[in-house]
Amino acid sequence: MIHGNLTGLKTSQVKALERILRRRIPAGEVVTAELARYLTERSHEIGRQIGIIIDRQGTVLYVIVGDDREIVIPDLSGFGLGRSGLRGLRCIHTHLKGEPLSQDDLTDLALLRLDLMVAIAVGALGLPGTVHYAHLLPPGPSGKNVEVLSAPSIYSLDLDADAFLRSLDDELERKMAETIDLADSREKAILISVSQMSRQQTEDSLDELAELARTADVMVVDRVIQRPRQINPKYLMGEGKIKEVIIRALQQGATLLIFDQDLSPTQVRSISAITEIKVVDRSQLILDIFARRAHTLDGKVQVELAQLKYILPRLAGKGTAFSRLMGGIGGRGPGETKLEIDRRRIRDRITRLEKQLGSLEKGRRQRRQRRIRTEVPIISIVGYTNAGKSTLLNALTQSEVLTEDLLFATLDTATRRLRFPLEREVIITDTVGFIRHLPKSLLGAFKATLEELEDADLLMHVVDLSNPRFEEQMAAVEKILMDLELHRIPRLLVFNKIDMVPEEEIPHLCRRFSAIAVSARDRTTFAPLLQELETRFWPEQGGTP
């Protein structure tokens, strides 16, 4: 398979290049002296760099023709990475002016995880000259990830390729095992923030992204923060920086890059074009969590609809960014026809889901109207995700709604009755938690929750008082309620998890924010909350007699 710039070559020259594909290199040699000379002579003849890709069995897989300055290595994604992180392929190519390995050569070595990158100088009359070669290094205190070496000629290159690569494999695998558990089958991610916010705001947002990753059962192996003067419209960060991040990810065995900022379709395509590592952003991670945790038909339909609407404009040739959500729709390198088929299937599916959602909404509306006709007060519990809303609902109503120490543990709305003395009762609805920077595109996945909120007589805003950023979380919830035009509904602020806060601070905070303090895990703390609810709904009774 000959790749690259064949324009202007004679038929005899092309055939001479094709003959290289029939060569086989003995296991212990990087490249034979005879093949090296054949490459430099052909390169001298056509005035262009020539490269070959060789596997560990010594088979020549590709012949590449470049120009006088560089070669362009073809897509090698079909060759997987081994346990050491190496691809099991080496690149041998010519340099017409005898120059050493370029920065592009070393970047390709690291990005493509090649065994070796070798440049053979083309000397006088096309004879092989100095050999420059490089290999990857395990991460270490020096910060170097590549070692560059040279030999005066191909005849003095003293390197047992077979033994050297086995040793390099062992060292890379051992070093990787020191930092991550290779037996752990979870996806491994690097979290990336490219933001012009303050350092503290960025760190807080990344902490939350790490919690989202934990909820999605993803292992976080590293974090990267960049605060550029100007956002790069193509890669979000600079091209050099994104390549550096990808190399770092490959060194650590990461399979996923998670951006804290939403990526445009163009940015997803640009980043995916230079790496096989999956690329997702904050919104897509949240959608993935929704897909895992929605259990009712209503929830599943809404989540799938939100996913498809998110994916459609981002569907392109490389589908690695979406394989977590779509099982490989838009797989790597399909032709335009297949892409169009995929797009049409997604549009058709969106249409069907919207019709199905319409009928589900009708049923929800009828159920809500029946509740309203009974004239029983309705309370909707709102708050930041993982504030303890479901735990509080369970404790108040003695029910068993799923509770976990995870973000978005509750996605499907749950409705229970809370009984008071004198045969009085209220309906309490648990809703999905809110989160900062919630994109408008995801609000559709909250539709059932939002409809429940519109019918509420009271919004009980539950806050995790033990969280050091609880004020920011309160502000985020208030902003979302304002955006949804729900600010007209009366609210009751409830500080939860007071058992995790110094006791002397609680009265001051409650006075400052006009809140009621409870611990959802301690029913003895509920008396002030229940008294306040009775006073609000039955003021003529003056609360409990």
Summary of the structure (lengths in Angstrom):
residues: 545
radius of gyration: 30.6
end to end distance: 88.8
largest distance: 107.2
contacts: 1729
relative contact order: 0.06
helix: 45%
strand: 21%
